Amino acid sequence: MAQRQEATAQAIQQILQQAVDRLKQPVEGGAEIVIPPPQLVDGDPAGCNWDIPGYNGDRIYAELVARVVREAQASYRLRVE
């Protein structure tokens, strides 16, 4: 398994936001999907130590956000300062 890169909460948030912005279709009414900053959690067996609060928007976008978060969790570890 590849080693995760350490990144700040702001950097992870920006990575997630950019990924969602690239993948999403325009939201009806011009609403934005805003990714909250990641929060430190107890590390899981795979070594991920962060998660984001749940996304409560449209179900289609919730699935997209969840997929982007899972992919980023496999690549990034939250830097604890």
Secondary structure as UniProt FT lines:
FT   STRAND          5..7
FT   HELIX           9..23
FT   HELIX           28..30
FT   STRAND          39..40
FT   TURN            45..46
FT   STRAND          50..51
FT   HELIX           59..73
FT   TURN            74..75
FT   STRAND          76..78
//
